[in-house]
């Protein structure tokens, strides 16, 4: 088998690190799994043994790879990982979408992806420049939820909007025109929530895209963490929109 290289976005494969995320990968995208990597210290662990059995049933090769696991996880206690083929997805036009513009932190995107699955947003658009969506850190932060999403990376927001015209769009901005509950109460089931970069948010031009929204907050903070804001927004829209 070819030697496994240190992760790089140019590779056509990535690493799913950790027992629970690996099970999530096998639940959602078993056809993408290529190799099961194991740490000797994990042999006998209940979760690892279940993972080995599932991979054996699927015909996925297993191998001891302590050094690779430590290199990719930066930890000594990562007992398992799956090497998988990268893949692309199309967003479903009848889904509610979440759009993340120019996100630079993998932890934020991974955590927001996990929340998206939890609140029923299965179609995610990510706008460049952005963090690599297949970076193992992103996948780990999502706890495997990423594999349950239809995620597509676009070169620009205009590229996204040209494919999905005439949608209800709600850009989240600190100077949004209406508050969250008001916006959600008017929204239909098919809508797009738009979130900006962690540091700079969305540019002012996004006031022209649909109905801008703000999340009411105390003036004792300047803003909410991106993943927190996205979680609040997705939960509210899913529970209030028509």
PyMOL commands that set and color helices and strands:
alter all, ss='L'
color gray80, all
select helices_A, chain A and resi 19-32+40-42+46-58+66-73+106-118+136-141+145-148+157-163+180-186+204-208+226-240
alter helices_A, ss='H'
color red, helices_A
select strands_A, chain A and resi 13-17+33-38+61-64+80-85+97-101+123-127+150-154+168-171+178-179+191-195+213-214
alter strands_A, ss='S'
color yellow, strands_A
deselect
rebuild
show_as cartoon
